[in-house]
Every structure is written in C-alpha cells, then in structure tokens.
Amino acid sequence: MSDCAFCDIVNKKAQAQIIYQDELITAFRDAHPRAPVHLLIVPNRHIASCGELAPGDEPIVGHLLVKAAQLAAQEKLSSYRLVVNTGRGAGQSVFHLHFHLLGGRTFTWPPG
C-alpha cells in the first residue's frame, strides 16, 4: 500500500530501528514507547487489521506469535503484554495489522 507507514518501514523506505525481519514479518521499536520495551511486530504483506485476516493467513499470524515470544525472551522479559487493536474505537491508528509487545514494567487490568 503506497501510503502506509508500516509498509514503508518493511520496505526500508522509512526509518525505524528494525530488530528482526524475515520473509513474513518485521519487528521494530516503537517510536513512541509506552513501556521500557515496546516493539511493533507486523506482517510484511499489508493487512489492514485483524478484521481483514483471511483463511490462509494462519502461517503469518502463527509465526508472528511464536516470534513475539522469542523477541520477549531476547529482550529478557519475564512477563509481557501482547496487544492488537482493531479499528479506531479500539485505538488502532495505523491501519496495517500490528502487535504491540510491551514489557519492562508492571501493567494493570483492565487496560485503559
């Protein structure tokens, strides 16, 4: 997608601190962190949100979740929160599916 900030990061047309990339996903540090560790993990293929996942996307999402656990371990997080917002009402501001991996502090429930 030509006007997607995360597609630009995946394709290295925009700056980000990429910490992992393979043929399916890219992980990078959030530019406006909400925790000491705040990573964004995105599929390389543009998918606007969870609401647009389709049959056949299971390998991408499964890989993303497995890699999230590996990245949490790499960041030495003993506990962490993995968040995905779907739609404006839930707080999604970039319409490219992304998971927030947050850690390094205590979180409360419910989230705000």
Secondary structure, DSSP 8 states (H G I E B T S, - for coil): -TT-HHHHHHTTSS---EEEE-SSEEEEE-SS-SSSEEEEEEESS----GGG--TT-HHHHHHHHHHHHHHHHHTT-SSEEEE---SGGGT--SSS--EEEEESS---SS--
